[in-house]
Amino acid sequence: MPIAGLSGPLVPEPQVPGLVVITDPAAPPSGLEGAVVAIGNFDGVHRGHAVVIARAEAMARRLGKPCAVLTFEPHPADYFAGRPVIFRLTPERAKAMALARLGLEAMIVLTFDQKLATLSAEQFVENILVRSLGISGAVVGYDFHFGKARAGSPDFLRDAGARHGFEVEVVEKVLADPDGSPEAVHSAATRTALEAGDVVQARRLLGHDFFVVGEVIHGQKLGRELGFPTANLALDPSCRLRFGIYAVRLTIDGVVRDGVASYGRRPTVDNGAALLEIYVLDFAGDLYGQLLEVTFVGWIRPEVKFDGLDALVVQIHDDIEKARSLLAASA
């Protein structure tokens, strides 16, 4: 339901139209009093996550309450490792964008730090869900655990809800293959697919194209010299997408454009830091400084080292034709 007068401490980034992001509220934010919350990491915002969120929205409508996602930054696995170890499918900005597309109007972010990590399951319920947020309902996935040593289970949450006066719904697993696979869709399987360059399988698991978001930065401008100017993005450092060439789409000034993208270290040129370089088909313009969303439609080939720039140019022409074919087939 619409959130009237929503206010609270806002996270400067990400700024996503239609979505309010609130970090570490100490009291129920104005407009979210008695909210129903879908709780989880929601990395990738995949088909399973979408079901959890849809159930939360349905509960909120039934109770006449607002709905929000309650999530965590950084990823708990990164916190406990003391360094980035998780291939983030949707870093915070991308996660917010994906949630906004599901119709959510608010994302509550809890900073995952020592204070939060040492809360017992009961303290998490009492301090966060009851005192700080004042929720009227919570929806979680079947494998959701919380609190110190992950002691809080879905059954624990059900019992806590009964004691503290909020509803709890637990969503059973969503199958990766609705035609019979016993495996549930989960973020780990999506990461495995992307590490192999299989963006088609990733799409099946996510329920949407894998996408990245970044600001166009200056590169060496070699593509321009070769006749293929590129928009360059430095992806999240956690990204483990397979190095290679992809057919992609991106939106520029409200217009969806086709493109061919190379993700990797440019072994023919400098073998430098990983970079996403997008050649936008049938387009001319200055994109420096723009925030672009790039969706991955198809895999073309792995990144390889060529014997000089002439051989690279020949291959680029071939990559472009293959990208056009893949994109036309997916239109």
Secondary structure, 3 states (H helix, E strand, C coil): CCCCCCCCCECCCCCECCEEEEECCCCCCCCCCCCEEEECCCCCCCHHHHHHHHHHHHHHHHHCCCEEEEEEECCHHHHHHCCCCCCCCCCHHHHHHHHHHCCCCEEEEEECCHHHHCCCHHHHHHHHHHHHCCCCEEEEECCCCECHHHCECHHHHHHHHHHHCCEEEEECCCECCCCCCCCECCHHHHHHHHHCCCHHHHHHHHCCCCEEEEECECCCCHHHHHCCCCEEECCCCCCCCCCEEEEEEEEECCEEEEEEEEEECCCCCCCCCCEEEEEECCCCCCCCCCEEEEEEEEEEEECCCCCCHHHHHHHHHHHHHHHHHHHHHHC
